[in-house]
Amino acid sequence: MEARDNEGDPPAHGVSTVADLAEVRRVFNEVAAIHCAQVRDVMLELRYGDAQPSWIESTQPALRSLRSMAAQMELTDLCKALDEFCVAVDAAVNGRARIGDDGKAELLRCYQQLIELIPQAFELDAERDRREPIIVEALLCQITGVEKRTIEKLFAVGLNRLDALMNASADEVEVVAGLRRDVAEAIVEKFRTYRSGASAALSAPDPLAERRGLGDLLIMLSVQNDEYTHASTQWSDDARARKHEARKLREQTFQRIKVALARLGEREQLTRLEKLPFDERIATLDRYLSAAVPPRSQPGKS
């Protein structure tokens, strides 16, 4: 790369311009955003909920790799921030069954320095705002009796966050959102079941396990779609009933797939799927799962 000593002069051989350095840093930031996706997912859980020590510990290979790249580029501030965060990780997980309040506070304090240095790689609030509405709406759409207007009522009164719905009582949902008692009870039960059954609420600390679960859902969706297609070719009352049931089950399974994709951070994939008929959704998901595992999910990477 070359630089100009004065405006109009030919570039000096072997000297980087300000524009060159800015471009290199831009590329580095983009690489960091991909490289540290699992780190971001784990910290997303830690900030808005809880995270197991093993999840935090699993981020260290990616952090060390990024530290090495930052050192090569002489990014002193980033190296220092990464070193401090890794020390906090060691202190928080060392021999502990859970991360205590002090450890959590220190991790978040050190992580904030990384956010300030490379927001696009480490930011959490915006990522939460991108994922959470998808997850909340997809969970609500799996509940019998919940329609679009029901969701609009819940969102209008502030019941659009996972923590609010997971901690709400049926009385609160019924009164605040003006819903029928049976619907309010079903909503509360759904979100309590999600809280108890999901390893993490907003992200996938173990992307490989999440993809395996997505594969199981894809098989289920394929079977339900075949049943719907087969029933659609018949005209009996029984066939119509089977078609109706298959349509309902198929839609509920797709909503579960939406939750998994949102937890994986695959918003673009999800946007594409929603525009397709079910046959093409199934084919697209099959190609997605058959593709090479993303670098973030490979051992030693994130």
QUISULTA-V196805 format. One record per backbone hydrogen bond with DSSP energy under -0.5 kcal/mol. CO is the residue of the C=O (numbers start at 1). NH is the residue of the N-H. If there is no record, write none. Layout:
# QUISULTA-V196805
[[CO/NH] [CO/NH]]
This chain:
# QUISULTA-V196805
[[3/12] [6/9] [10/5] [12/3] [12/15] [17/21] [18/22] [19/23] [20/24] [21/25] [22/26] [23/27] [24/28] [25/29] [26/30] [27/31] [28/32] [29/33] [30/34] [31/35] [32/36] [34/37] [36/40] [37/41] [38/42] [39/43] [40/44] [41/45] [42/46] [43/47] [44/48] [45/49] [51/99] [52/55] [52/56] [53/57] [54/58] [56/59] [57/60] [59/63] [60/64] [61/65] [62/66] [63/67] [64/68] [65/69] [66/70] [67/71] [68/72] [69/73] [70/75] [71/74] [74/76] [75/79] [76/80] [77/81] [78/82] [79/83] [80/84] [81/85] [82/86] [83/87] [84/88] [85/89] [86/90] [87/91] [88/92] [89/93] [90/94] [93/95] [93/96] [98/100] [100/104] [101/105] [102/106] [103/107] [104/108] [105/109] [106/110] [107/111] [108/112] [109/113] [110/113] [110/114] [111/115] [112/116] [113/117] [114/118] [118/121] [118/122] [119/123] [124/128] [125/129] [126/130] [127/131] [128/132] [131/134] [131/135] [132/136] [133/137] [134/138] [135/139] [136/140] [137/141] [138/142] [139/142] [140/143] [143/146] [145/147] [147/151] [148/152] [149/153] [150/154] [151/155] [152/156] [153/157] [154/159] [155/158] [158/160] [161/165] [162/166] [163/167] [164/168] [169/173] [170/174] [171/175] [172/176] [173/177] [173/179] [174/178] [174/179] [180/184] [181/185] [182/186] [183/187] [184/188] [185/189] [186/190] [187/191] [188/192] [189/193] [190/194] [191/195] [192/196] [193/197] [194/198] [203/205] [205/207] [206/210] [207/211] [208/212] [209/213] [210/214] [211/215] [212/216] [213/217] [214/218] [215/219] [216/220] [217/221] [218/222] [219/223] [220/224] [221/225] [222/226] [223/227] [224/228] [225/229] [226/230] [227/231] [228/232] [229/233] [230/233] [231/234] [236/240] [237/241] [238/242] [239/243] [240/244] [241/245] [242/246] [243/247] [244/248] [245/249] [246/250] [247/251] [248/252] [249/253] [250/254] [251/255] [252/256] [253/257] [254/258] [255/259] [256/260] [257/261] [258/262] [259/263] [260/264] [261/266] [262/265] [263/204] [265/267] [266/270] [267/271] [268/272] [269/273] [270/274] [271/275] [272/275] [273/276] [277/281] [278/282] [279/283] [280/284] [281/285] [282/286] [283/287] [284/288] [285/289] [286/290] [287/291] [294/297] [295/298] [298/301] [302/38]]
